Amino acid sequence: MFERPLFLAWILWYALKRLLKPRFKSRDALLKWQQKKIARHLKRLSKKSAFVKQSIQQSTSITGWPTMDKRQMMQYFNQLNTAQLDREEAIALALAAEQSRNFAPTLKGLTVGLSSGTSGERGLFVVSLRERAQWVVYVLATLLPLKPKRQKVAFFLRANSNLYESVKSSFFNFKFFDIKNNIQSLITDLQFFQPDVLVAPASILLHLAQRREASMLQISPKRIISVAEVLEKPDEDYISKAFSLPVYQAYQCTEGFLASTCSEGSLHFHEDIIQVEKQYTDSSNTRFYPVVTDFERFTQPILRYLLNDLIVINPEPCSCGSIFLRISHIEGRADDVFEFENQKKLFPDTLRQFVYALNEAPQDYRLIQTSHRHIDVFVADTSEKALAAIQIAFRSFLNAHALSNVDFKLYNYLPTQDQDQKVRRIKRAIVSNPKASD
């Protein structure tokens, strides 16, 4: 009964806070401010979270704490959360919602959901009414600017949530498109809905762009936002051309709303709500795994959380004027890095550049490493002549990277995949790197 007025009150509160937020003139000023925010946040958390209280006793500085991944977050869920939630009870509620496709039920008034489990581990996320309000304000400020006319938002995802439904207001008519459903049925509904804003994973956006190019879909959104999957540059260009619009990105996962596209088209980390430490992959310091601390999230604390996303930073200042870290691109996940004998690796960007450089690039592709000495190469709708050229080019590519002992098999089709699964064009299907003697 009182939820809606309270929710609106929190939205007004966070909108006011955003208007009054400090403006940082330098990275040093930002980092000092972050440290103060984190210290206050930990003090509050220690009163409600047994995990945080114990961690502070062992080390008063968060930099002395070990990093945490999804598996550990699930392991310590009961001790970590501040609402005395039980992990098994929360999982049961989230699974029931997935099976029934009714995502409205809450646990102790909290929104509970499951991550997609791309890395093989499914994690819980829990947010309070207050945190939902803060998320709405952030989304509106960064991705959905208000217009005089009520905007229709089409949201394609594998699961809905009270979090996403929170966008509904006098300004937005939000409609969830469940990608577990038949794609033709979804397109028919989308055509009828005629969205002003289209939000979807990159693979869905690409499919819709192809339909529009073929005059099989007549929609004219005013904004397009890519979520959930890596947006590759050729796909971004194709989608942008098909809709005559730039493609915005929202980098969001179980661990929070981490980054979004600015007015000048650059993706920035949201460093006014998260701290980002860099765990570099090698001595070149060009790509890293982010270690995230969210100093606003209270119900389910995110503290030194190690993401397995590979990030490449653009060191040049952004013309939008923001000093927040500017992401060149999200290269992929840790398990998108191909690993071979003697510690040799191929990073996703290296593999993508090979595909992009082909004289007759395939319409779509998958590269799957099935062992330390074998890669399956799948291409779609490719001529016999082009297949022969790819065969020669890929062998030369492997030899150039001192991988002459690695073999591969070329297929002129794409492997089957459930429609609601995230598309991963590059994937390592083996667990770990072998020793040099293997």
KAMO-V136848 format. One record per residue. N is the residue number from 0. SS is DSSP state (helix for helix, strand for strand, loop for the rest). OMEGA is omega in whole degrees, 0 to 359 (none if undefined). Layout:
n;ss;omega
N;SS;OMEGA
N;SS;OMEGA
//
This chain:
n;ss;omega
0;loop;183
1;loop;186
2;helix;184
3;helix;177
4;helix;179
5;helix;178
6;helix;179
7;helix;178
8;helix;178
9;helix;178
10;helix;178
11;helix;179
12;helix;182
13;helix;175
14;helix;178
15;helix;178
16;helix;182
17;helix;178
18;helix;184
19;loop;184
20;loop;181
21;loop;175
22;loop;186
23;loop;181
24;loop;182
25;loop;177
26;helix;180
27;helix;180
28;helix;178
29;helix;183
30;helix;178
31;helix;177
32;helix;178
33;helix;182
34;helix;178
35;helix;179
36;helix;181
37;helix;180
38;helix;178
39;helix;180
40;helix;180
41;helix;179
42;helix;178
43;helix;183
44;helix;185
45;loop;180
46;loop;185
47;loop;184
48;loop;179
49;helix;180
50;helix;181
51;helix;180
52;helix;180
53;helix;181
54;helix;179
55;helix;178
56;helix;180
57;helix;178
58;loop;183
59;loop;178
60;loop;182
61;helix;179
62;helix;177
63;helix;180
64;loop;175
65;loop;175
66;loop;181
67;strand;175
68;loop;185
69;helix;181
70;helix;180
71;helix;177
72;helix;177
73;helix;181
74;helix;184
75;loop;186
76;helix;183
77;helix;181
78;helix;186
79;helix;185
80;loop;186
81;loop;184
82;loop;180
83;loop;177
84;loop;176
85;loop;184
86;helix;184
87;helix;179
88;helix;179
89;helix;179
90;helix;180
91;helix;179
92;helix;182
93;helix;179
94;helix;179
95;helix;179
96;helix;180
97;helix;182
98;helix;182
99;helix;187
100;loop;173
101;loop;188
102;loop;183
103;loop;185
104;loop;179
105;loop;177
106;strand;185
107;loop;180
108;loop;183
109;strand;175
110;strand;182
111;strand;178
112;strand;178
113;strand;174
114;loop;185
115;loop;176
116;loop;179
117;loop;183
118;loop;180
119;loop;179
120;loop;176
121;loop;183
122;loop;176
123;strand;165
124;strand;183
125;strand;177
126;strand;179
127;loop;176
128;helix;180
129;helix;180
130;helix;174
131;helix;179
132;helix;179
133;helix;178
134;helix;180
135;helix;180
136;helix;182
137;helix;179
138;helix;179
139;helix;183
140;helix;187
141;helix;188
142;loop;185
143;loop;180
144;loop;183
145;loop;177
146;loop;178
147;loop;181
148;loop;178
149;loop;184
150;strand;177
151;strand;183
152;strand;175
153;strand;187
154;strand;179
155;strand;175
156;strand;180
157;loop;179
158;loop;176
159;loop;180
160;loop;171
161;helix;179
162;helix;181
163;helix;179
164;helix;180
165;loop;181
166;loop;180
167;loop;180
168;loop;175
169;loop;183
170;loop;186
171;strand;171
172;strand;188
173;strand;176
174;strand;179
175;strand;175
176;strand;185
177;strand;185
178;loop;168
179;loop;182
180;loop;180
181;loop;186
182;helix;180
183;helix;177
184;helix;178
185;helix;181
186;helix;176
187;helix;178
188;helix;180
189;helix;179
190;helix;180
191;helix;184
192;helix;181
193;loop;186
194;loop;169
195;loop;179
196;strand;181
197;strand;181
198;strand;184
199;strand;172
200;strand;184
201;helix;182
202;helix;178
203;helix;178
204;helix;179
205;helix;179
206;helix;179
207;helix;178
208;helix;178
209;helix;177
210;helix;181
211;helix;178
212;helix;181
213;loop;181
214;loop;178
215;loop;178
216;loop;181
217;loop;173
218;loop;181
219;loop;179
220;loop;178
221;loop;177
222;strand;179
223;strand;182
224;strand;179
225;strand;181
226;strand;164
227;loop;182
228;loop;174
229;loop;177
230;loop;181
231;loop;187
232;helix;178
233;helix;178
234;helix;179
235;helix;181
236;helix;181
237;helix;180
238;helix;181
239;helix;180
240;helix;183
241;helix;183
242;helix;182
243;loop;181
244;loop;169
245;loop;179
246;strand;175
247;strand;177
248;strand;171
249;strand;179
250;strand;182
251;strand;177
252;strand;179
253;loop;187
254;loop;174
255;strand;177
256;strand;194
257;strand;185
258;strand;176
259;strand;182
260;strand;180
261;loop;182
262;loop;181
263;loop;175
264;loop;179
265;loop;178
266;strand;181
267;strand;169
268;strand;179
269;loop;187
270;loop;172
271;loop;173
272;loop;179
273;strand;170
274;strand;181
275;strand;170
276;strand;184
277;strand;173
278;strand;186
279;strand;182
280;loop;181
281;loop;185
282;loop;181
283;loop;179
284;loop;179
285;loop;180
286;strand;185
287;strand;170
288;strand;180
289;strand;170
290;strand;192
291;strand;169
292;strand;179
293;strand;183
294;loop;173
295;loop;185
296;loop;188
297;loop;185
298;loop;177
299;loop;185
300;loop;175
301;loop;188
302;loop;182
303;loop;182
304;strand;183
305;strand;175
306;strand;178
307;strand;173
308;strand;176
309;strand;183
310;strand;173
311;strand;184
312;strand;171
313;loop;185
314;loop;183
315;loop;177
316;loop;180
317;loop;181
318;loop;176
319;loop;177
320;loop;181
321;loop;176
322;loop;178
323;loop;181
324;loop;183
325;strand;183
326;strand;173
327;strand;175
328;strand;173
329;strand;190
330;strand;182
331;strand;181
332;strand;178
333;helix;181
334;helix;167
335;helix;179
336;loop;179
337;strand;182
338;strand;184
339;loop;179
340;helix;180
341;helix;174
342;helix;179
343;loop;182
344;strand;168
345;strand;180
346;loop;182
347;helix;181
348;helix;179
349;helix;179
350;helix;179
351;helix;182
352;helix;175
353;helix;181
354;helix;182
355;helix;185
356;loop;180
357;loop;180
358;loop;176
359;loop;182
360;loop;180
361;loop;178
362;loop;177
363;loop;183
364;strand;169
365;strand;173
366;strand;185
367;strand;178
368;strand;184
369;strand;173
370;strand;181
371;loop;179
372;loop;181
373;strand;177
374;strand;172
375;strand;181
376;strand;179
377;strand;175
378;strand;185
379;loop;173
380;loop;184
381;loop;181
382;loop;179
383;helix;179
384;helix;180
385;helix;178
386;helix;179
387;helix;179
388;helix;178
389;helix;179
390;helix;181
391;helix;184
392;helix;182
393;helix;176
394;helix;178
395;helix;179
396;helix;180
397;helix;179
398;helix;181
399;helix;179
400;loop;177
401;loop;180
402;loop;181
403;loop;179
404;loop;179
405;loop;178
406;strand;181
407;strand;176
408;strand;185
409;strand;180
410;strand;180
411;loop;174
412;loop;178
413;loop;177
414;loop;180
415;loop;181
416;loop;177
417;loop;185
418;loop;185
419;loop;178
420;loop;176
421;loop;178
422;loop;176
423;loop;183
424;loop;181
425;strand;187
426;strand;173
427;strand;183
428;loop;174
429;loop;192
430;loop;189
431;loop;180
432;loop;181
433;loop;174
434;loop;183
435;loop;183
436;loop;183
437;loop;none
//
